[in-house]
Amino acid sequence: MRDFPPEIRAFTDRATSRDEPDTRSPRTFLWWMVRQQGTLFVAGLVVAVVWMVPQALGPWMVGRAIDTGIVTGDTTATIRWVLILGAVTAVGALSGTVYHTIIVREWLIALYGTTKLVTRKALQLGHVLTRRTPTGEVLSVSGSDGDQFGALMEVSTRAISQLVAYLAVAAIVLSTSVRMGLLVLLSAPLLVMLGTPLLRPMQRWQGIERSRNSELTSMATDIVAGLRILRGIGGEGTFGGNYAEQSQRVRHSGVLAGTWLAAVEAVGVLLSGGFVVALMWLGTREVAQGRLTLGQFVSFLGYGLFLLHPMRTFVEFAQKWIRSVVSARKAIAVLGQRPPWVEPEQPRALPEMAPIVDEASGTVIEPGLLTMVVSAVPDDSAALADRLGRYLPSDEGALVSEEIPEELKGRAARRERSQRARAREAQARRDEERARQAWGVTVGGVDLAAAPLDAVRGRILVSDTSPQVFAGTLRDAIDPLGHLTRSQAELALHTAAGEDVFDALPGGWQGRLDERGRGLSGGQRQRLVLMRALAADPEVLVLVEPTSAVDAHTEARIAERLGPHRAGRTTIVMTASPLLLHHADEVILLDAGKATTRGRHVDLVASSAAYRSVVVRGEVQPPARPDPNEPYDPNHSYDHHDPYDHLSEEPGDEHRRH
């Protein structure tokens, strides 16, 4: 049976209804996770019951050995019972080893299965997930919550098997002594009744600890992502202090949750100890009155010690169940989200090498040209890039956290949780309505909404300003699908002026990159992403500020090489850099989100004051128009100096050379 690594088909084309997680409620989700274990959970339960048999029968066998062998002086009977006890103990030891193997397997399947579920959901939703759910919550579900589900799988099989053993022991004791049997049967329900009032505050503080820890994870993610910028402006101390303060809040809530947990365990220990004392007292009286033999009394003492374990396991199960319910509530908030995209009923193919028209801005992109879009408001050009790639627009109000304010308790907390669930559902409906409408961007007269989404993304590639760099080799980072020849990969590296990235990694193409490209400067990471976009070689490539973090000399080399590399294919660059604009076949100016002017860079500089106010950062006299065929000179009068350029360049980038 191939069960590890777990095969997760949820959120894919191969998924059946059984493969999709049940996100109706936390409890149905946890029951779905148990069902996903399949026969492994049943096998673990059977082996656990076998493992408990020697522990349950051992005291009875010892008692029989005393009564029929030791007390009567029958050596043969004594030896027989000792051998039987040894055989049963050996079976218990073997089954215990098998059981441990199974429960570790169950734990790992639940843990990594949760990670795979979150990964599949992230791939299914894409950019929609980060619009709706904070990053920290997603990471917490994938990591710490998955561990909680694994712990629940382990304790569930153990608790059920010990419940069976508990009932079996109660039956044995009840058949021997009614009063002692009733004491055994009533001890566990009494333990639950006295411990239940402590579970609610424990659940509350465990939920608060989970929320604060999620927020701490989000803070850590943001700090790591912006560490270079924070160092550049001297803000690492402030953000580090905020992180330290939040970590102390997590510690405080963890201490309080642990306090209530300790109280629950103290009740369990107190009642368990009281149960053993009561059992011994009652058993002694039964022996003194002649209603119990010596062997039966020893058996009862053994049962008393044995039953301590099921009682503590029941308390542990209650604790982990509560934690798992809290985690499951967070998990279904992520896994229950629906993708807004629906395939068209009558899909149409997008024409090749056709004009692209954006109705919202009036932008027309001619095929096969290097077109650059200039806007005084970067959000306008970024929104155009989103529309060209058929991405939903940014919406800060779409982000709905599952974390409930700590001051809300009981009914107020449930009301707030319900309101947030309705808000997520309303946002999902708005996204679906927007995705089902005509998109407003056409390729050769065919609206993007009329074509399958995979076809749109296969033809139009958008490389935005917040790309991801994953751990792996340089070759994998540039060509993750392994489709390129070495010469093609080297051409992409040359066009992006990334030779210094190649030289910086020991091992060349097989050099290892750290997660998020740590060890590379911001400019190097940006060029690495540009290499990847160029290597994909799409029919339409949209680049959003592809050189914002590189120095002027490197930017000039990229500008010279980009056009020839993409010759004959449509390339759209969102930028206001003259170094790039000089090499554009056509430049489009966006004013208040509308395309107002188009032409060559040198012509627009000479004729459009609005264009100059964006590109040259202020009104200036138009320069003399140079010869369009003359090679670009960065020291010419059409070059400019932006006093804010040093904020976008990475320290040391200006010293790196090809």
FENGIWO-V912202 format. One record per residue. N is the residue number from 1. RES is the residue in three letters. SS is DSSP state (hx for helix, st for strand, lp for the rest). OMEGA is omega in radians with two decimals (* if undefined). D_LAST is the distance of its C-alpha to the last C-alpha in whole Angstrom. Layout:
n = <N:N>
res = <RES:RES>
ss = <SS:SS>
omega = <OMEGA:OMEGA>
d_last = <D_LAST:D_LAST>
This chain:
n = <1:2:3:4:5:6:7:8:9:10:11:12:13:14:15:16:17:18:19:20:21:22:23:24:25:26:27:28:29:30:31:32:33:34:35:36:37:38:39:40:41:42:43:44:45:46:47:48:49:50:51:52:53:54:55:56:57:58:59:60:61:62:63:64:65:66:67:68:69:70:71:72:73:74:75:76:77:78:79:80:81:82:83:84:85:86:87:88:89:90:91:92:93:94:95:96:97:98:99:100:101:102:103:104:105:106:107:108:109:110:111:112:113:114:115:116:117:118:119:120:121:122:123:124:125:126:127:128:129:130:131:132:133:134:135:136:137:138:139:140:141:142:143:144:145:146:147:148:149:150:151:152:153:154:155:156:157:158:159:160:161:162:163:164:165:166:167:168:169:170:171:172:173:174:175:176:177:178:179:180:181:182:183:184:185:186:187:188:189:190:191:192:193:194:195:196:197:198:199:200:201:202:203:204:205:206:207:208:209:210:211:212:213:214:215:216:217:218:219:220:221:222:223:224:225:226:227:228:229:230:231:232:233:234:235:236:237:238:239:240:241:242:243:244:245:246:247:248:249:250:251:252:253:254:255:256:257:258:259:260:261:262:263:264:265:266:267:268:269:270:271:272:273:274:275:276:277:278:279:280:281:282:283:284:285:286:287:288:289:290:291:292:293:294:295:296:297:298:299:300:301:302:303:304:305:306:307:308:309:310:311:312:313:314:315:316:317:318:319:320:321:322:323:324:325:326:327:328:329:330:331:332:333:334:335:336:337:338:339:340:341:342:343:344:345:346:347:348:349:350:351:352:353:354:355:356:357:358:359:360:361:362:363:364:365:366:367:368:369:370:371:372:373:374:375:376:377:378:379:380:381:382:383:384:385:386:387:388:389:390:391:392:393:394:395:396:397:398:399:400:401:402:403:404:405:406:407:408:409:410:411:412:413:414:415:416:417:418:419:420:421:422:423:424:425:426:427:428:429:430:431:432:433:434:435:436:437:438:439:440:441:442:443:444:445:446:447:448:449:450:451:452:453:454:455:456:457:458:459:460:461:462:463:464:465:466:467:468:469:470:471:472:473:474:475:476:477:478:479:480:481:482:483:484:485:486:487:488:489:490:491:492:493:494:495:496:497:498:499:500:501:502:503:504:505:506:507:508:509:510:511:512:513:514:515:516:517:518:519:520:521:522:523:524:525:526:527:528:529:530:531:532:533:534:535:536:537:538:539:540:541:542:543:544:545:546:547:548:549:550:551:552:553:554:555:556:557:558:559:560:561:562:563:564:565:566:567:568:569:570:571:572:573:574:575:576:577:578:579:580:581:582:583:584:585:586:587:588:589:590:591:592:593:594:595:596:597:598:599:600:601:602:603:604:605:606:607:608:609:610:611:612:613:614:615:616:617:618:619:620:621:622:623:624:625:626:627:628:629:630:631:632:633:634:635:636:637:638:639:640:641:642:643:644:645:646:647:648:649:650:651:652:653:654:655:656:657:658>
res = <MET:ARG:ASP:PHE:PRO:PRO:GLU:ILE:ARG:ALA:PHE:THR:ASP:ARG:ALA:THR:SER:ARG:ASP:GLU:PRO:ASP:THR:ARG:SER:PRO:ARG:THR:PHE:LEU:TRP:TRP:MET:VAL:ARG:GLN:GLN:GLY:THR:LEU:PHE:VAL:ALA:GLY:LEU:VAL:VAL:ALA:VAL:VAL:TRP:MET:VAL:PRO:GLN:ALA:LEU:GLY:PRO:TRP:MET:VAL:GLY:ARG:ALA:ILE:ASP:THR:GLY:ILE:VAL:THR:GLY:ASP:THR:THR:ALA:THR:ILE:ARG:TRP:VAL:LEU:ILE:LEU:GLY:ALA:VAL:THR:ALA:VAL:GLY:ALA:LEU:SER:GLY:THR:VAL:TYR:HIS:THR:ILE:ILE:VAL:ARG:GLU:TRP:LEU:ILE:ALA:LEU:TYR:GLY:THR:THR:LYS:LEU:VAL:THR:ARG:LYS:ALA:LEU:GLN:LEU:GLY:HIS:VAL:LEU:THR:ARG:ARG:THR:PRO:THR:GLY:GLU:VAL:LEU:SER:VAL:SER:GLY:SER:ASP:GLY:ASP:GLN:PHE:GLY:ALA:LEU:MET:GLU:VAL:SER:THR:ARG:ALA:ILE:SER:GLN:LEU:VAL:ALA:TYR:LEU:ALA:VAL:ALA:ALA:ILE:VAL:LEU:SER:THR:SER:VAL:ARG:MET:GLY:LEU:LEU:VAL:LEU:LEU:SER:ALA:PRO:LEU:LEU:VAL:MET:LEU:GLY:THR:PRO:LEU:LEU:ARG:PRO:MET:GLN:ARG:TRP:GLN:GLY:ILE:GLU:ARG:SER:ARG:ASN:SER:GLU:LEU:THR:SER:MET:ALA:THR:ASP:ILE:VAL:ALA:GLY:LEU:ARG:ILE:LEU:ARG:GLY:ILE:GLY:GLY:GLU:GLY:THR:PHE:GLY:GLY:ASN:TYR:ALA:GLU:GLN:SER:GLN:ARG:VAL:ARG:HIS:SER:GLY:VAL:LEU:ALA:GLY:THR:TRP:LEU:ALA:ALA:VAL:GLU:ALA:VAL:GLY:VAL:LEU:LEU:SER:GLY:GLY:PHE:VAL:VAL:ALA:LEU:MET:TRP:LEU:GLY:THR:ARG:GLU:VAL:ALA:GLN:GLY:ARG:LEU:THR:LEU:GLY:GLN:PHE:VAL:SER:PHE:LEU:GLY:TYR:GLY:LEU:PHE:LEU:LEU:HIS:PRO:MET:ARG:THR:PHE:VAL:GLU:PHE:ALA:GLN:LYS:TRP:ILE:ARG:SER:VAL:VAL:SER:ALA:ARG:LYS:ALA:ILE:ALA:VAL:LEU:GLY:GLN:ARG:PRO:PRO:TRP:VAL:GLU:PRO:GLU:GLN:PRO:ARG:ALA:LEU:PRO:GLU:MET:ALA:PRO:ILE:VAL:ASP:GLU:ALA:SER:GLY:THR:VAL:ILE:GLU:PRO:GLY:LEU:LEU:THR:MET:VAL:VAL:SER:ALA:VAL:PRO:ASP:ASP:SER:ALA:ALA:LEU:ALA:ASP:ARG:LEU:GLY:ARG:TYR:LEU:PRO:SER:ASP:GLU:GLY:ALA:LEU:VAL:SER:GLU:GLU:ILE:PRO:GLU:GLU:LEU:LYS:GLY:ARG:ALA:ALA:ARG:ARG:GLU:ARG:SER:GLN:ARG:ALA:ARG:ALA:ARG:GLU:ALA:GLN:ALA:ARG:ARG:ASP:GLU:GLU:ARG:ALA:ARG:GLN:ALA:TRP:GLY:VAL:THR:VAL:GLY:GLY:VAL:ASP:LEU:ALA:ALA:ALA:PRO:LEU:ASP:ALA:VAL:ARG:GLY:ARG:ILE:LEU:VAL:SER:ASP:THR:SER:PRO:GLN:VAL:PHE:ALA:GLY:THR:LEU:ARG:ASP:ALA:ILE:ASP:PRO:LEU:GLY:HIS:LEU:THR:ARG:SER:GLN:ALA:GLU:LEU:ALA:LEU:HIS:THR:ALA:ALA:GLY:GLU:ASP:VAL:PHE:ASP:ALA:LEU:PRO:GLY:GLY:TRP:GLN:GLY:ARG:LEU:ASP:GLU:ARG:GLY:ARG:GLY:LEU:SER:GLY:GLY:GLN:ARG:GLN:ARG:LEU:VAL:LEU:MET:ARG:ALA:LEU:ALA:ALA:ASP:PRO:GLU:VAL:LEU:VAL:LEU:VAL:GLU:PRO:THR:SER:ALA:VAL:ASP:ALA:HIS:THR:GLU:ALA:ARG:ILE:ALA:GLU:ARG:LEU:GLY:PRO:HIS:ARG:ALA:GLY:ARG:THR:THR:ILE:VAL:MET:THR:ALA:SER:PRO:LEU:LEU:LEU:HIS:HIS:ALA:ASP:GLU:VAL:ILE:LEU:LEU:ASP:ALA:GLY:LYS:ALA:THR:THR:ARG:GLY:ARG:HIS:VAL:ASP:LEU:VAL:ALA:SER:SER:ALA:ALA:TYR:ARG:SER:VAL:VAL:VAL:ARG:GLY:GLU:VAL:GLN:PRO:PRO:ALA:ARG:PRO:ASP:PRO:ASN:GLU:PRO:TYR:ASP:PRO:ASN:HIS:SER:TYR:ASP:HIS:HIS:ASP:PRO:TYR:ASP:HIS:LEU:SER:GLU:GLU:PRO:GLY:ASP:GLU:HIS:ARG:ARG:HIS>
ss = <lp:lp:lp:lp:lp:lp:lp:lp:lp:lp:lp:lp:lp:lp:lp:lp:lp:lp:lp:lp:lp:lp:lp:lp:lp:hx:hx:hx:hx:hx:hx:hx:hx:hx:hx:hx:hx:lp:hx:hx:hx:hx:hx:hx:hx:hx:hx:hx:hx:hx:hx:hx:hx:hx:hx:hx:hx:hx:hx:hx:hx:hx:hx:hx:hx:hx:hx:hx:hx:hx:lp:lp:lp:lp:hx:hx:hx:hx:hx:hx:hx:hx:hx:hx:hx:hx:hx:hx:hx:hx:hx:hx:hx:hx:hx:hx:hx:hx:hx:hx:hx:hx:hx:hx:hx:hx:hx:hx:hx:hx:hx:hx:hx:hx:hx:hx:hx:hx:hx:hx:hx:hx:hx:hx:hx:lp:hx:hx:hx:hx:hx:hx:lp:lp:hx:hx:hx:hx:hx:hx:hx:hx:hx:hx:hx:hx:hx:hx:hx:hx:hx:hx:hx:hx:hx:hx:hx:hx:hx:hx:hx:hx:hx:hx:hx:hx:hx:hx:hx:hx:hx:hx:hx:hx:hx:hx:lp:hx:hx:hx:hx:hx:hx:hx:hx:hx:hx:hx:hx:hx:hx:hx:hx:hx:hx:hx:hx:hx:hx:hx:hx:hx:hx:hx:hx:hx:hx:hx:hx:hx:hx:hx:hx:hx:hx:hx:hx:hx:hx:hx:hx:hx:hx:hx:hx:lp:hx:hx:hx:hx:hx:hx:hx:lp:lp:hx:hx:hx:hx:hx:hx:hx:hx:hx:hx:hx:hx:hx:hx:hx:hx:hx:hx:hx:hx:hx:hx:hx:hx:hx:hx:hx:hx:hx:hx:hx:hx:hx:hx:hx:hx:hx:hx:hx:hx:hx:hx:hx:hx:hx:hx:hx:hx:hx:hx:hx:hx:hx:lp:lp:lp:lp:lp:hx:hx:hx:hx:hx:hx:hx:hx:hx:hx:hx:hx:hx:hx:hx:hx:hx:hx:hx:hx:hx:hx:hx:hx:hx:hx:hx:hx:hx:hx:hx:hx:hx:hx:hx:hx:hx:hx:hx:hx:hx:hx:lp:lp:lp:lp:lp:lp:lp:lp:lp:lp:lp:lp:lp:lp:lp:lp:lp:lp:lp:lp:st:st:st:lp:lp:lp:lp:st:st:st:lp:lp:lp:lp:st:st:st:st:st:st:lp:lp:hx:hx:hx:hx:hx:hx:hx:hx:hx:hx:hx:lp:lp:lp:lp:lp:lp:lp:hx:hx:hx:lp:lp:lp:lp:lp:lp:lp:lp:lp:lp:lp:hx:hx:hx:hx:hx:hx:hx:hx:hx:hx:hx:hx:hx:hx:hx:hx:hx:hx:hx:hx:hx:hx:hx:hx:hx:hx:hx:lp:lp:lp:lp:st:st:st:lp:lp:st:st:hx:hx:hx:lp:lp:hx:hx:hx:hx:hx:hx:hx:st:st:st:st:lp:lp:lp:lp:lp:lp:lp:lp:st:st:hx:hx:hx:hx:hx:lp:lp:lp:lp:lp:lp:lp:hx:hx:hx:hx:hx:hx:hx:hx:hx:hx:lp:lp:lp:hx:hx:hx:hx:hx:hx:lp:lp:lp:hx:hx:hx:lp:st:st:lp:hx:hx:hx:lp:lp:lp:lp:hx:hx:hx:hx:hx:hx:hx:hx:hx:hx:hx:hx:hx:hx:hx:lp:lp:lp:st:st:st:st:st:lp:lp:lp:lp:lp:lp:lp:hx:hx:hx:hx:hx:hx:hx:hx:hx:hx:hx:hx:hx:hx:lp:lp:lp:lp:st:st:st:st:st:lp:lp:lp:hx:hx:hx:hx:lp:lp:lp:lp:st:st:st:st:st:st:lp:lp:st:st:st:st:st:st:lp:hx:hx:hx:hx:hx:hx:hx:lp:hx:hx:hx:hx:hx:hx:hx:lp:lp:lp:lp:lp:lp:lp:lp:lp:lp:lp:lp:lp:lp:lp:lp:lp:lp:lp:lp:lp:lp:lp:lp:lp:lp:lp:lp:lp:hx:hx:hx:hx:lp:lp:lp:lp:hx:hx:hx:lp:lp:lp>
omega = <-3.11:-3.10:3.10:-0.05:-3.07:3.08:-3.11:3.13:-3.11:3.08:3.06:3.14:-3.10:-3.03:2.99:3.13:3.12:-3.11:-3.08:-3.14:3.12:-3.04:3.14:3.14:3.10:-3.08:3.10:3.10:3.13:3.09:3.07:3.14:3.07:3.14:3.13:3.08:3.07:-3.09:3.13:3.12:3.12:3.13:3.11:3.14:3.14:-3.13:3.12:3.10:3.09:3.13:-3.11:-3.08:3.13:-3.13:3.14:-3.09:-3.08:3.12:3.13:3.12:3.09:3.11:3.12:3.12:3.14:-3.05:-3.04:-3.09:-3.02:-3.10:-3.10:-3.13:-3.14:-3.10:-3.13:3.12:3.13:-3.14:-3.13:-3.12:3.08:3.12:3.11:3.12:3.10:3.14:3.13:3.11:3.11:3.08:3.12:3.13:3.14:3.14:3.09:3.09:3.12:-3.13:3.12:3.11:-3.10:-3.08:3.05:3.11:3.09:-3.12:-3.10:3.13:3.11:-3.11:-3.10:3.04:3.09:3.10:3.12:3.10:3.14:3.12:3.11:-3.14:3.11:3.10:-3.13:-3.07:-3.10:-3.09:-3.12:-3.10:-3.11:3.05:-3.00:-2.99:3.07:-3.09:-3.12:3.13:3.12:3.14:3.14:3.09:-3.10:-3.06:-3.00:-3.14:3.06:3.09:3.09:3.13:3.09:3.11:3.13:3.11:-3.11:-3.05:-3.13:3.13:3.14:-3.12:-3.13:-3.13:3.13:3.02:3.08:3.13:3.13:3.13:3.12:3.12:3.12:3.12:3.13:-3.11:-3.12:3.13:3.14:-3.12:-3.08:-3.09:3.12:3.07:3.10:3.10:3.13:-3.08:-3.06:-3.05:-3.11:3.08:3.11:3.10:3.14:-3.11:-3.11:-3.13:-3.08:3.14:-3.14:-3.07:-3.09:3.08:3.09:3.11:-3.13:-3.09:3.03:3.06:3.10:3.11:3.12:-3.14:-3.13:3.12:3.07:3.10:3.11:3.10:3.10:3.12:3.14:3.12:-3.14:-3.12:3.13:-3.11:-3.08:-3.04:-3.11:3.12:3.13:3.11:-3.13:-3.11:3.11:-3.07:-3.08:3.12:-3.14:-3.11:3.06:3.08:3.10:3.13:3.13:3.12:3.13:3.12:3.08:3.07:3.07:3.13:-3.12:3.13:3.09:3.10:3.14:3.08:3.11:3.11:3.11:3.08:3.11:3.11:3.12:-3.14:3.11:3.09:3.12:3.13:-3.13:-3.11:3.11:3.10:3.09:3.11:3.14:3.13:-3.13:-3.13:3.12:-3.13:-3.13:3.13:3.11:3.11:3.14:3.12:-3.12:-3.12:3.06:3.14:3.10:3.02:3.13:3.14:3.11:3.12:3.09:3.10:-3.14:3.09:3.09:3.10:-3.14:3.11:-3.14:-3.05:3.04:-3.09:3.08:-3.13:3.12:3.10:3.11:3.09:3.12:3.12:3.12:3.13:-3.09:3.05:3.14:3.11:-3.10:3.08:3.08:3.14:-3.14:3.10:3.10:-3.08:-3.10:3.05:3.10:-3.02:-3.11:-3.11:-3.12:3.02:-3.08:-3.00:3.06:-3.13:3.14:-3.12:3.09:-3.06:3.11:3.12:3.08:3.12:3.10:3.10:-3.12:3.10:3.08:-3.08:3.06:-3.06:-3.07:-3.11:-3.06:-3.13:3.06:3.14:3.12:-3.08:3.04:-3.08:2.99:-3.06:3.12:-3.08:-3.11:3.11:3.06:3.11:-3.09:-3.14:3.14:3.12:3.08:3.09:3.08:3.11:3.10:-3.13:-3.14:3.13:-3.08:3.03:3.11:-3.11:3.10:-3.12:-3.12:-3.11:-3.11:-3.06:-3.13:-3.14:3.06:-3.09:-3.12:3.09:-3.03:-3.08:3.13:-3.13:2.99:-3.07:3.13:3.12:3.12:3.11:3.13:3.13:3.11:3.12:3.13:3.07:3.10:3.11:3.09:3.14:3.11:3.11:3.11:3.12:3.11:3.11:-3.14:3.11:3.13:-3.11:-3.12:-3.13:2.99:-2.98:3.14:3.04:-3.09:3.03:-3.08:3.13:3.13:3.13:-3.12:3.13:-3.13:-3.13:3.06:-3.09:3.14:3.12:3.11:-3.10:3.09:-3.12:-3.06:-3.14:3.10:3.06:-3.00:-3.03:-3.14:-3.12:-3.11:3.04:-3.08:3.09:-3.12:3.13:3.09:3.14:3.11:-3.13:-3.13:-3.07:-3.05:-3.12:3.11:-3.09:-2.98:2.91:-3.12:-3.13:3.11:3.10:3.13:3.11:3.09:3.12:-3.14:-3.12:-3.13:-3.13:-3.06:-3.13:3.14:3.05:3.11:-3.10:-3.08:-3.08:3.04:-3.13:3.09:-3.10:3.13:3.08:-3.03:3.03:3.06:3.08:-3.12:3.12:3.10:-3.06:3.05:3.06:3.10:3.11:3.12:3.09:-3.13:3.12:3.06:3.12:3.09:3.06:-3.10:3.14:3.13:-3.13:3.11:3.05:3.13:3.08:3.10:3.14:3.13:-3.13:3.14:3.13:-3.04:-3.09:-3.05:-3.07:-3.13:-3.14:-3.01:-3.11:3.10:3.12:3.13:3.11:3.11:-3.12:3.14:-3.01:-3.02:-3.11:3.11:-3.14:-3.09:-3.08:3.11:3.10:-3.06:3.12:-3.12:-3.10:3.05:-3.06:3.01:-3.10:3.09:3.13:3.07:-3.04:-3.13:-3.07:-3.11:2.99:3.14:3.11:3.11:3.13:3.04:3.07:-3.06:3.10:-3.12:3.08:-3.05:-3.05:3.07:-3.14:3.07:-3.10:-3.07:3.12:-3.12:3.08:-3.10:-2.96:-3.00:3.09:3.12:3.12:3.14:-3.12:3.11:-3.01:-3.07:3.10:3.09:3.13:3.07:3.05:-3.12:-3.14:3.06:-3.07:3.14:3.08:-3.11:-3.10:-3.13:3.10:-3.07:3.10:-3.09:3.11:3.14:-3.05:3.14:3.01:-3.12:3.05:3.12:-3.12:-3.13:-3.09:-3.07:3.13:-3.11:3.13:3.09:3.10:3.11:-3.13:-3.07:-3.13:-3.11:-3.07:3.05:*>
d_last = <54:51:50:47:44:46:46:45:46:47:45:44:46:47:49:53:55:55:52:51:52:55:54:57:58:56:59:59:55:56:59:56:54:57:58:54:55:57:60:58:59:63:62:61:64:66:65:65:69:70:68:70:73:74:73:76:78:78:80:83:83:83:86:88:88:89:92:93:92:92:95:97:96:95:93:92:91:89:87:86:85:83:81:81:79:77:76:75:73:71:71:69:67:66:65:64:61:60:61:58:56:56:56:52:52:53:51:48:48:49:46:43:45:45:41:41:43:41:38:40:41:38:37:40:39:36:35:39:39:37:39:42:42:40:37:39:42:40:39:42:44:41:42:45:47:46:48:51:51:51:53:56:56:57:60:61:62:63:65:67:68:69:71:73:74:75:77:79:79:81:83:84:85:87:89:90:91:91:90:87:86:86:84:81:81:81:78:75:76:77:74:72:74:74:70:69:70:67:65:64:63:61:59:59:57:55:54:53:51:49:48:47:45:43:42:41:39:38:37:35:33:32:31:29:27:27:27:23:25:28:27:25:29:31:32:32:36:37:36:37:40:41:40:42:45:44:44:47:49:48:50:53:53:53:55:58:57:58:61:62:61:63:66:66:66:68:71:70:71:74:75:75:76:79:79:80:82:84:84:85:88:89:89:91:94:94:94:97:99:99:97:94:94:92:89:89:88:86:84:84:82:80:79:79:76:74:74:72:69:70:71:67:65:67:66:62:62:63:60:58:59:59:55:54:56:54:51:52:53:49:48:50:49:45:46:49:47:47:44:45:44:47:46:48:51:51:47:45:42:40:39:36:34:37:36:36:38:38:42:41:39:40:36:36:33:33:32:29:27:24:27:26:28:29:31:32:33:30:33:34:31:30:34:33:30:33:36:33:33:36:36:39:38:37:41:41:45:44:43:46:46:49:49:53:53:55:58:59:61:64:65:62:59:60:61:57:56:58:56:53:54:55:52:50:52:52:48:48:51:49:46:48:49:46:45:48:48:46:43:43:39:40:38:41:44:43:43:40:43:45:42:42:39:37:37:36:33:32:32:30:27:27:24:25:24:25:24:24:22:24:25:24:21:18:19:22:20:19:22:25:27:26:26:23:22:19:18:19:17:14:14:14:11:9:12:11:7:8:6:6:10:10:10:12:15:17:18:15:17:20:18:21:20:23:25:23:20:21:19:16:15:17:14:12:16:16:13:15:18:16:15:19:20:19:20:23:23:27:29:28:25:25:23:24:21:18:16:18:16:13:12:13:10:8:12:12:10:11:15:14:14:16:19:19:18:21:23:27:27:27:25:26:23:25:23:24:21:21:18:19:22:22:21:23:26:29:29:31:33:34:37:39:38:39:37:38:36:34:32:29:27:28:32:32:31:33:36:36:36:36:32:32:33:30:27:28:30:33:35:34:35:34:31:32:31:28:28:27:25:24:20:19:18:17:20:23:26:25:22:23:23:24:25:25:21:21:23:20:17:17:17:14:11:11:10:7:4:0>
